[in-house]
């Protein structure tokens, strides 16, 4: 799954939001390498993973891109 959006929040606020909503779902997070001026965080849970990349826009907002690789249980 993928998502791409621009929001009027800081990079820290966007990362914090995803950490807050994914932690109760048993995802843990870790920083991963990113291009200059960007921030990237990987969220993992078993075989599932999502990578969130953020960058500051020219207007001070944050563009984020989310790429996920999620699996469903057999019969689900």
C-alpha positions in Angstrom: 0.0 0.0 0.0 1.1 3.5 -0.6 0.1 7.0 0.5 1.4 10.5 -0.4 0.1 13.7 1.2 1.0 17.2 2.3 0.0 18.4 5.8 0.4 21.6 7.7 2.4 20.0 10.5 6.2 19.6 11.2 8.1 16.4 10.3 8.3 15.5 14.0 4.5 15.9 14.4 3.9 13.6 11.4 6.3 10.9 12.6 4.9 11.2 16.1 1.3 10.8 14.8 2.2 7.5 13.0 4.1 6.3 16.1 1.1 7.0 18.2 -1.4 5.2 16.0 0.8 2.2 15.1 2.3 1.4 18.5 -1.0 0.0 19.9 -1.0 -2.3 16.8 2.3 -3.7 18.0 4.5 -1.9 15.4 7.9 -0.7 16.6 9.8 2.0 14.9 13.4 2.8 14.0 15.1 5.6 12.0 16.5 4.5 8.6 18.8 6.4 6.2 17.1 9.1 4.1 18.1 11.7 1.5 19.4 15.0 2.7 16.6 17.2 4.2 14.4 14.1 4.6 13.6 11.9 7.5 12.7 8.2 7.2 11.3 5.8 9.8 10.6 2.1 9.4 7.7 0.6 11.3 7.8 -3.2 11.7 5.7 -6.0 13.2 6.6 -9.5 12.3 6.6 -9.8 8.5 4.7 -6.4 8.1 6.6 -3.2 7.5 6.0 0.4 6.6 8.4 3.1 5.7 7.5 6.7 6.3 9.5 9.4 4.6 9.0 13.1 5.4 10.3 16.4 4.0 9.5 20.0 4.7 7.7 21.8 1.9 8.4 25.4 0.7 5.5 26.6 2.8 6.7 25.0 6.0 4.3 22.0 5.9 5.4 18.4 5.6 5.1 16.1 2.6 5.0 12.5 3.7 5.1 9.3 1.7 4.2 5.9 3.3 5.1 2.6 1.7 3.7 -0.5 3.3 4.2 -4.2 2.9 1.4 -5.9 4.9 0.4 -9.6 5.0 -3.0 -11.1 5.9 -3.4 -14.3 7.9 -4.5 -17.5 6.1 -8.2 -17.5 5.6 -8.3 -13.7 6.3 
